[in-house]
Amino acid sequence: MGLIVFSVVGYGIGSQLSRLGLDPVVYGLVFTALSGIAGIAGFAAAVLLRIRSLSPFGVRPVPRRWLLIGVGAGVVAFIVKGLAVLAYIAITGDSSTPQTVYAEGGSGGVLSLILATLFLGLLTPLGEELIFRGVIANVLLCHGRPVFGVVGSALIFAFMHGINIVFPAALVMGLVGAELLRRSGSVWPAVVVHVVFNLPTVPVMVLAGMG
Protein backbone atom coordinates (compact mmCIF):
# COMPACT_ATOMS: atom_id res chain seq x y z
CA MET A 1 0.00 0.00 0.00
CA GLY A 2 2.84 2.37 0.82
CA LEU A 3 4.44 1.84 -2.60
CA ILE A 4 1.10 2.20 -4.38
CA VAL A 5 0.38 5.55 -2.72
CA PHE A 6 3.98 6.67 -3.30
CA SER A 7 3.68 5.81 -7.01
CA VAL A 8 0.29 7.45 -7.45
CA VAL A 9 1.38 10.68 -5.78
CA GLY A 10 4.92 10.76 -7.15
CA TYR A 11 4.57 9.40 -10.67
CA GLY A 12 0.87 9.94 -11.23
CA ILE A 13 0.81 13.60 -10.27
CA GLY A 14 4.30 14.14 -11.64
CA SER A 15 3.29 12.90 -15.09
CA GLN A 16 0.42 15.41 -15.18
CA LEU A 17 2.44 18.47 -14.15
CA SER A 18 3.86 19.02 -17.63
CA ARG A 19 0.33 19.49 -18.98
CA LEU A 20 -0.32 22.51 -16.79
CA GLY A 21 1.98 24.83 -18.70
CA LEU A 22 3.76 25.98 -15.56
CA ASP A 23 6.74 28.29 -15.59
CA PRO A 24 9.89 26.09 -15.73
CA VAL A 25 11.09 27.31 -12.32
CA VAL A 26 7.69 26.71 -10.69
CA TYR A 27 7.42 23.32 -12.41
CA GLY A 28 10.90 22.39 -11.19
CA LEU A 29 10.15 23.42 -7.62
CA VAL A 30 6.87 21.50 -7.50
CA PHE A 31 8.50 18.44 -9.06
CA THR A 32 11.42 18.64 -6.65
CA ALA A 33 9.08 18.68 -3.65
CA LEU A 34 6.98 15.83 -4.99
CA SER A 35 9.22 12.90 -4.10
CA GLY A 36 9.30 13.97 -0.45
CA ILE A 37 5.55 14.51 -0.38
CA ALA A 38 4.97 11.16 -2.09
CA GLY A 39 7.18 9.38 0.45
CA ILE A 40 5.37 10.91 3.40
CA ALA A 41 2.00 10.04 1.82
CA GLY A 42 3.07 6.43 1.23
CA PHE A 43 4.40 6.14 4.77
CA ALA A 44 1.17 7.57 6.20
CA ALA A 45 -0.86 5.06 4.19
CA ALA A 46 1.24 2.15 5.52
CA VAL A 47 0.94 3.36 9.11
CA LEU A 48 -2.81 3.90 8.89
CA LEU A 49 -3.29 0.52 7.23
CA ARG A 50 -1.49 -1.25 10.06
CA ILE A 51 -3.02 0.96 12.78
CA ARG A 52 0.03 0.80 15.00
CA SER A 53 2.62 3.08 16.56
CA LEU A 54 5.47 4.64 14.60
CA SER A 55 8.16 2.75 16.51
CA PRO A 56 7.96 -0.47 14.42
CA PHE A 57 8.67 1.68 11.36
CA GLY A 58 11.96 2.89 12.83
CA VAL A 59 10.63 6.28 13.94
CA ARG A 60 12.25 6.17 17.33
CA PRO A 61 14.95 8.13 19.19
CA VAL A 62 18.53 7.18 18.54
CA PRO A 63 21.78 8.03 20.39
CA ARG A 64 23.62 11.05 18.98
CA ARG A 65 26.55 8.90 17.92
CA TRP A 66 24.35 7.23 15.31
CA LEU A 67 23.55 10.62 13.80
CA LEU A 68 27.27 11.40 13.65
CA ILE A 69 27.84 8.00 12.05
CA GLY A 70 25.16 8.98 9.55
CA VAL A 71 27.07 12.14 8.64
CA GLY A 72 30.28 10.18 8.07
CA ALA A 73 28.48 7.47 6.14
CA GLY A 74 26.82 10.14 4.02
CA VAL A 75 30.17 11.61 3.03
CA VAL A 76 31.54 8.16 2.16
CA ALA A 77 28.36 7.30 0.23
CA PHE A 78 28.63 10.56 -1.71
CA ILE A 79 32.16 9.66 -2.83
CA VAL A 80 31.22 6.07 -3.68
CA LYS A 81 28.20 7.37 -5.60
CA GLY A 82 30.49 9.34 -7.88
CA LEU A 83 32.57 6.25 -8.62
CA ALA A 84 29.43 4.14 -9.20
CA VAL A 85 28.02 6.70 -11.62
CA LEU A 86 31.32 6.83 -13.55
CA ALA A 87 31.30 3.03 -13.77
CA TYR A 88 27.69 3.07 -15.02
CA ILE A 89 28.57 5.60 -17.73
CA ALA A 90 31.64 3.60 -18.77
CA ILE A 91 29.61 0.39 -19.06
CA THR A 92 26.45 1.74 -20.69
CA GLY A 93 27.60 4.91 -22.42
CA ASP A 94 24.50 6.63 -21.00
CA SER A 95 25.30 9.94 -19.31
CA SER A 96 21.87 11.54 -19.58
CA THR A 97 20.07 12.44 -16.36
CA PRO A 98 16.37 12.91 -15.61
CA GLN A 99 17.23 15.25 -12.74
CA THR A 100 17.84 18.45 -14.71
CA VAL A 101 14.34 19.45 -13.61
CA TYR A 102 15.76 19.97 -10.12
CA ALA A 103 18.26 22.47 -11.50
CA GLU A 104 15.46 24.25 -13.34
CA GLY A 105 13.64 24.64 -10.04
CA GLY A 106 16.71 26.22 -8.50
CA SER A 107 17.64 28.47 -11.43
CA GLY A 108 15.15 31.29 -10.79
CA GLY A 109 17.25 33.24 -8.32
CA VAL A 110 18.35 33.00 -4.71
CA LEU A 111 14.91 32.12 -3.31
CA SER A 112 14.25 29.35 -5.83
CA LEU A 113 17.76 27.97 -5.24
CA ILE A 114 17.15 27.86 -1.49
CA LEU A 115 13.71 26.25 -1.89
CA ALA A 116 14.91 23.64 -4.39
CA THR A 117 17.87 22.80 -2.15
CA LEU A 118 15.62 22.42 0.90
CA PHE A 119 13.08 20.32 -1.01
CA LEU A 120 15.69 17.93 -2.41
CA GLY A 121 18.09 18.10 0.53
CA LEU A 122 15.62 17.82 3.44
CA LEU A 123 12.06 17.01 2.34
CA THR A 124 13.01 14.28 -0.12
CA PRO A 125 15.33 12.44 2.31
CA LEU A 126 12.65 12.51 5.00
CA GLY A 127 9.88 11.22 2.74
CA GLU A 128 11.93 8.62 0.91
CA GLU A 129 13.57 7.24 4.04
CA LEU A 130 10.22 6.90 5.81
CA ILE A 131 8.77 4.82 2.98
CA PHE A 132 11.81 2.92 1.65
CA ARG A 133 13.66 2.30 4.90
CA GLY A 134 10.95 2.81 7.51
CA VAL A 135 8.42 0.61 5.73
CA ILE A 136 10.04 -1.49 2.98
CA ALA A 137 13.41 -2.27 4.56
CA ASN A 138 11.80 -3.00 7.92
CA VAL A 139 9.33 -5.43 6.34
CA LEU A 140 12.06 -7.27 4.43
CA LEU A 141 14.35 -7.37 7.46
CA CYS A 142 11.55 -8.89 9.54
CA HIS A 143 10.84 -11.66 7.03
CA GLY A 144 14.24 -12.73 5.78
CA ARG A 145 17.99 -12.71 6.28
CA PRO A 146 19.62 -9.32 6.93
CA VAL A 147 21.31 -9.33 3.51
CA PHE A 148 17.91 -9.91 1.87
CA GLY A 149 16.39 -6.96 3.67
CA VAL A 150 19.29 -4.59 3.01
CA VAL A 151 19.93 -5.52 -0.63
CA GLY A 152 16.27 -6.11 -1.50
CA SER A 153 15.10 -2.75 -0.19
CA ALA A 154 18.04 -0.99 -1.86
CA LEU A 155 17.19 -2.57 -5.22
CA ILE A 156 13.54 -1.55 -4.91
CA PHE A 157 14.63 1.99 -4.08
CA ALA A 158 17.02 2.09 -7.05
CA PHE A 159 14.51 0.64 -9.53
CA MET A 160 11.95 3.23 -8.47
CA HIS A 161 14.38 5.84 -9.83
CA GLY A 162 14.49 4.12 -13.22
CA ILE A 163 17.34 2.57 -15.22
CA ASN A 164 19.43 5.64 -15.83
CA ILE A 165 22.41 7.47 -14.35
CA VAL A 166 20.54 7.86 -11.04
CA PHE A 167 20.20 4.07 -10.57
CA PRO A 168 23.73 3.40 -9.23
CA ALA A 169 23.56 6.47 -6.98
CA ALA A 170 20.22 5.35 -5.53
CA LEU A 171 21.56 1.82 -5.06
CA VAL A 172 24.50 3.12 -3.01
CA MET A 173 22.20 5.31 -0.93
CA GLY A 174 19.77 2.43 -0.41
CA LEU A 175 22.45 0.00 0.76
CA VAL A 176 23.96 2.46 3.25
CA GLY A 177 20.58 3.63 4.54
CA ALA A 178 19.21 0.13 5.02
CA GLU A 179 22.34 -1.10 6.79
CA LEU A 180 22.24 1.84 9.21
CA LEU A 181 18.56 1.15 9.86
CA ARG A 182 19.36 -2.51 10.55
CA ARG A 183 22.16 -1.70 12.95
CA SER A 184 20.58 1.25 14.78
CA GLY A 185 16.93 0.21 14.72
CA SER A 186 16.04 3.79 13.76
CA VAL A 187 15.33 5.51 10.47
CA TRP A 188 17.01 8.79 11.53
CA PRO A 189 20.64 7.81 10.74
CA ALA A 190 19.49 6.90 7.21
CA VAL A 191 17.73 10.27 6.92
CA VAL A 192 21.00 11.99 7.90
CA VAL A 193 22.91 10.00 5.26
CA HIS A 194 20.34 10.95 2.65
CA VAL A 195 20.49 14.63 3.60
CA VAL A 196 24.29 14.67 3.24
CA PHE A 197 23.91 12.70 0.00
CA ASN A 198 21.34 15.07 -1.57
CA LEU A 199 22.09 18.51 -0.16
CA PRO A 200 24.81 19.56 -2.65
CA THR A 201 22.88 18.35 -5.69
CA VAL A 202 20.86 21.41 -6.71
CA PRO A 203 23.60 24.03 -6.10
CA VAL A 204 26.12 21.93 -8.04
CA MET A 205 23.71 21.41 -10.95
CA VAL A 206 22.81 25.11 -11.08
CA LEU A 207 26.48 26.13 -11.00
CA ALA A 208 27.13 23.66 -13.81
CA GLY A 209 24.45 25.36 -15.90
CA MET A 210 22.16 22.35 -16.10
CA GLY A 211 18.98 24.31 -15.34
Sine and cosine of phi, psi and omega as CSV:
sin_phi,cos_phi,sin_psi,cos_psi,sin_omega,cos_omega
0.00,0.00,-0.66,0.75,0.03,-1.00
-0.86,0.51,-0.71,0.71,0.01,-1.00
-0.92,0.38,-0.59,0.81,0.02,-1.00
-0.89,0.46,-0.75,0.66,0.00,-1.00
-0.90,0.43,-0.66,0.75,0.05,-1.00
-0.84,0.54,-0.71,0.71,-0.04,-1.00
-0.93,0.38,-0.67,0.75,-0.01,-1.00
-0.89,0.45,-0.73,0.69,-0.03,-1.00
-0.95,0.32,-0.74,0.68,-0.08,-1.00
-0.95,0.30,-0.82,0.57,-0.08,-1.00
-1.00,0.05,-0.60,0.80,-0.01,-1.00
-0.90,0.43,-0.82,0.58,0.03,-1.00
-0.92,0.38,-0.65,0.76,-0.01,-1.00
-0.85,0.52,-0.63,0.78,-0.01,-1.00
-0.94,0.35,-0.34,0.94,-0.02,-1.00
-1.00,-0.05,-0.27,0.96,-0.07,-1.00
-0.87,0.49,-0.62,0.79,-0.07,-1.00
-0.90,0.43,-0.31,0.95,-0.02,-1.00
-0.99,0.12,-0.14,0.99,-0.09,-1.00
-1.00,0.06,-0.17,0.99,0.01,-1.00
0.92,0.40,0.57,0.82,-0.03,-1.00
-0.95,0.31,0.44,-0.90,0.16,-0.99
-0.84,0.55,0.65,-0.76,-0.06,-1.00
-0.80,0.60,-0.61,0.79,0.00,-1.00
-0.93,0.37,-0.71,0.70,0.02,-1.00
-0.89,0.45,-0.70,0.71,0.03,-1.00
-0.85,0.53,-0.70,0.71,0.00,-1.00
-0.90,0.44,-0.64,0.77,0.00,-1.00
-0.92,0.40,-0.71,0.70,0.01,-1.00
-0.89,0.46,-0.70,0.72,-0.02,-1.00
-0.90,0.43,-0.62,0.78,0.00,-1.00
-0.90,0.43,-0.60,0.80,0.00,-1.00
-0.97,0.24,-0.33,0.94,-0.19,-0.98
-0.92,0.39,-0.60,0.80,-0.04,-1.00
-0.91,0.41,-0.61,0.79,0.06,-1.00
-0.92,0.39,-0.69,0.73,0.02,-1.00
-0.90,0.44,-0.67,0.75,0.00,-1.00
-0.90,0.44,-0.64,0.77,0.02,-1.00
-0.90,0.43,-0.68,0.73,0.03,-1.00
-0.91,0.42,-0.64,0.77,0.02,-1.00
-0.91,0.42,-0.68,0.73,0.03,-1.00
-0.91,0.42,-0.65,0.76,0.05,-1.00
-0.89,0.45,-0.71,0.71,0.01,-1.00
-0.87,0.49,-0.64,0.77,0.02,-1.00
-0.90,0.45,-0.68,0.73,0.01,-1.00
-0.90,0.43,-0.67,0.74,0.00,-1.00
-0.91,0.42,-0.71,0.70,-0.02,-1.00
-0.92,0.40,-0.56,0.83,0.01,-1.00
-0.91,0.41,-0.63,0.78,-0.04,-1.00
-1.00,0.08,-0.32,0.95,-0.01,-1.00
0.75,0.66,0.89,0.45,-0.01,-1.00
-0.57,-0.82,0.08,-1.00,-0.03,-1.00
-0.95,0.32,0.18,-0.98,-0.02,-1.00
-0.98,0.20,-0.34,0.94,-0.09,-1.00
-0.83,0.56,-0.69,0.72,0.01,-1.00
-0.89,0.46,-0.28,0.96,0.03,-1.00
-1.00,-0.06,0.19,0.98,0.05,-1.00
1.00,0.09,0.09,1.00,0.05,-1.00
-1.00,0.05,1.00,0.09,-0.06,-1.00
-0.51,-0.86,0.43,-0.91,0.00,-1.00
-0.88,0.48,0.44,-0.90,-0.02,-1.00
-0.63,-0.78,0.59,-0.81,0.05,-1.00
-0.83,0.56,0.51,-0.86,-0.07,-1.00
-0.85,0.52,-0.50,0.87,-0.04,-1.00
-0.89,0.46,-0.50,0.86,0.03,-1.00
-0.94,0.35,-0.54,0.84,0.05,-1.00
-0.93,0.36,-0.62,0.79,0.06,-1.00
-0.92,0.39,-0.63,0.78,0.09,-1.00
-0.87,0.49,-0.63,0.77,0.03,-1.00
-0.88,0.48,-0.63,0.77,0.04,-1.00
-0.89,0.46,-0.75,0.66,0.01,-1.00
-0.89,0.46,-0.68,0.73,0.01,-1.00
-0.91,0.42,-0.56,0.83,0.03,-1.00
-0.90,0.43,-0.65,0.76,0.03,-1.00
-0.90,0.43,-0.71,0.70,0.02,-1.00
-0.89,0.46,-0.69,0.72,0.00,-1.00
-0.88,0.47,-0.60,0.80,0.01,-1.00
-0.89,0.45,-0.66,0.75,0.02,-1.00
-0.93,0.37,-0.72,0.70,0.00,-1.00
-0.89,0.45,-0.59,0.81,0.04,-1.00
-0.84,0.54,-0.70,0.71,0.00,-1.00
-0.86,0.51,-0.68,0.74,0.03,-1.00
-0.92,0.40,-0.64,0.77,0.00,-1.00
-0.91,0.41,-0.64,0.77,0.02,-1.00
-0.91,0.41,-0.67,0.74,0.04,-1.00
-0.88,0.48,-0.65,0.76,0.03,-1.00
-0.91,0.42,-0.66,0.75,0.03,-1.00
-0.87,0.48,-0.70,0.72,-0.01,-1.00
-0.91,0.43,-0.66,0.75,-0.01,-1.00
-0.89,0.45,-0.60,0.80,-0.05,-1.00
-0.98,0.19,-0.68,0.73,-0.12,-0.99
-0.99,-0.17,-0.40,0.92,-0.09,-1.00
0.97,0.23,0.08,1.00,-0.03,-1.00
-0.99,-0.12,0.93,-0.37,0.02,-1.00
-0.91,-0.42,0.13,0.99,0.01,-1.00
-0.96,0.28,0.46,-0.89,0.00,-1.00
-0.73,-0.68,0.67,-0.74,0.06,-1.00
-0.99,0.12,0.05,1.00,-0.14,-0.99
-0.99,-0.14,0.18,0.98,0.06,-1.00
-0.89,0.45,-0.37,0.93,0.04,-1.00
-0.88,0.47,-0.51,0.86,0.04,-1.00
-0.91,0.41,-0.65,0.76,0.04,-1.00
-0.91,0.40,-0.59,0.81,0.05,-1.00
-0.88,0.48,-0.64,0.77,0.03,-1.00
-0.90,0.43,-0.49,0.87,-0.03,-1.00
-0.99,-0.12,0.07,1.00,-0.13,-0.99
-0.99,-0.14,0.20,0.98,-0.05,-1.00
-0.99,-0.13,0.25,0.97,-0.03,-1.00
0.84,-0.55,-0.07,-1.00,-0.09,-1.00
-0.88,0.47,-0.71,0.70,-0.04,-1.00
-0.89,0.46,-0.71,0.70,0.00,-1.00
-0.91,0.41,-0.58,0.82,0.04,-1.00
-0.90,0.43,-0.68,0.73,0.02,-1.00
-0.90,0.43,-0.71,0.70,-0.03,-1.00
-0.90,0.43,-0.72,0.69,0.00,-1.00
-0.89,0.46,-0.63,0.77,0.02,-1.00
-0.91,0.42,-0.67,0.74,0.02,-1.00
-0.92,0.39,-0.66,0.75,0.00,-1.00
-0.88,0.47,-0.75,0.67,-0.06,-1.00
-0.99,0.16,-0.50,0.87,-0.09,-1.00
-1.00,-0.02,-0.33,0.94,0.00,-1.00
-0.82,-0.57,-0.79,0.61,-0.05,-1.00
-0.92,0.39,-0.72,0.70,0.00,-1.00
-0.89,0.46,-0.74,0.67,0.06,-1.00
-0.85,0.53,-0.66,0.75,0.01,-1.00
-0.88,0.47,-0.79,0.61,-0.04,-1.00
-0.90,0.44,-0.72,0.69,-0.06,-1.00
-0.94,0.34,-0.58,0.81,0.03,-1.00
-0.94,0.34,-0.60,0.80,0.03,-1.00
-0.87,0.49,-0.68,0.74,-0.06,-1.00
-0.99,0.12,-0.71,0.70,-0.12,-0.99
-0.99,0.11,-0.55,0.83,0.08,-1.00
-0.99,-0.13,-0.76,0.65,-0.05,-1.00
-0.88,0.48,-0.62,0.78,-0.01,-1.00
-0.98,-0.18,-0.89,0.45,-0.18,-0.98
-0.92,0.40,-0.77,0.63,-0.02,-1.00
-0.89,0.45,-0.64,0.77,0.02,-1.00
-0.89,0.47,-0.67,0.74,0.02,-1.00
-0.89,0.46,-0.74,0.68,-0.04,-1.00
-0.92,0.38,-0.59,0.81,0.04,-1.00
-0.92,0.38,-0.50,0.86,0.00,-1.00
-0.97,0.23,-0.35,0.94,-0.13,-0.99
-0.84,-0.54,0.42,0.91,0.03,-1.00
-0.14,-0.99,-0.05,-1.00,0.04,-1.00
-0.92,0.40,0.45,-0.89,0.00,-1.00
-0.80,0.60,-0.66,0.75,-0.01,-1.00
-0.89,0.45,-0.56,0.83,0.02,-1.00
-0.92,0.40,-0.68,0.73,-0.01,-1.00
-0.92,0.39,-0.69,0.72,-0.04,-1.00
-0.93,0.36,-0.79,0.61,-0.06,-1.00
-0.95,0.33,-0.66,0.75,-0.02,-1.00
-0.88,0.47,-0.73,0.68,0.00,-1.00
-0.92,0.39,-0.57,0.82,0.03,-1.00
-0.92,0.40,-0.64,0.77,0.03,-1.00
-0.92,0.40,-0.66,0.75,0.05,-1.00
-0.87,0.49,-0.70,0.71,0.02,-1.00
-0.87,0.50,-0.71,0.71,-0.03,-1.00
-0.92,0.39,-0.70,0.72,-0.01,-1.00
-0.90,0.43,-0.50,0.86,0.03,-1.00
-0.92,0.39,-0.28,0.96,0.06,-1.00
-1.00,-0.03,-0.06,1.00,0.02,-1.00
1.00,0.04,0.28,-0.96,0.04,-1.00
-1.00,0.03,1.00,-0.05,-0.01,-1.00
-0.37,-0.93,-0.22,-0.98,-0.07,-1.00
-0.90,0.44,-0.33,0.94,0.00,-1.00
-0.98,0.19,-0.38,0.92,-0.08,-1.00
-0.81,0.58,-0.81,0.59,-0.02,-1.00
-0.90,0.44,-0.56,0.83,0.03,-1.00
-0.91,0.41,-0.69,0.72,0.01,-1.00
-0.92,0.40,-0.57,0.82,0.01,-1.00
-0.90,0.43,-0.69,0.72,0.05,-1.00
-0.87,0.49,-0.74,0.67,0.01,-1.00
-0.87,0.49,-0.67,0.74,-0.02,-1.00
-0.91,0.42,-0.65,0.76,0.00,-1.00
-0.91,0.41,-0.71,0.70,-0.02,-1.00
-0.92,0.39,-0.71,0.71,-0.01,-1.00
-0.88,0.47,-0.69,0.72,-0.03,-1.00
-0.93,0.38,-0.61,0.79,0.01,-1.00
-0.92,0.38,-0.63,0.78,0.05,-1.00
-0.92,0.39,-0.61,0.79,0.08,-1.00
-0.88,0.48,-0.71,0.71,-0.03,-1.00
-0.88,0.47,-0.67,0.74,-0.08,-1.00
-0.98,0.20,-0.60,0.80,-0.08,-1.00
-1.00,-0.06,-0.39,0.92,-0.07,-1.00
0.97,0.23,0.11,0.99,-0.04,-1.00
-0.77,-0.64,0.50,-0.86,0.01,-1.00
-0.99,0.13,-0.29,0.96,-0.13,-0.99
-0.91,0.41,-0.63,0.78,0.08,-1.00
-0.86,0.51,-0.60,0.80,0.04,-1.00
-0.92,0.39,-0.60,0.80,0.06,-1.00
-0.88,0.47,-0.68,0.74,0.02,-1.00
-0.88,0.48,-0.71,0.70,0.05,-1.00
-0.83,0.56,-0.73,0.69,-0.06,-1.00
-0.91,0.42,-0.62,0.78,0.05,-1.00
-0.88,0.48,-0.76,0.65,0.03,-1.00
-0.86,0.50,-0.63,0.78,-0.03,-1.00
-0.91,0.42,-0.67,0.74,-0.14,-0.99
-1.00,-0.07,-0.48,0.88,-0.22,-0.98
-0.82,0.57,-0.63,0.77,-0.02,-1.00
-0.98,0.22,-0.16,0.99,-0.22,-0.98
-0.86,0.52,-0.83,0.56,-0.08,-1.00
-0.90,0.44,-0.76,0.65,0.02,-1.00
-0.84,0.54,-0.66,0.75,-0.01,-1.00
-0.90,0.43,-0.68,0.73,-0.01,-1.00
-0.92,0.40,-0.63,0.77,0.03,-1.00
-0.91,0.41,-0.71,0.71,0.02,-1.00
-0.89,0.46,-0.51,0.86,0.02,-1.00
-0.99,0.16,-0.04,1.00,0.04,-1.00
0.96,0.27,0.50,0.86,-0.04,-1.00
-1.00,0.03,-0.13,0.99,-0.04,-1.00
-0.99,0.12,0.00,0.00,0.00,0.00
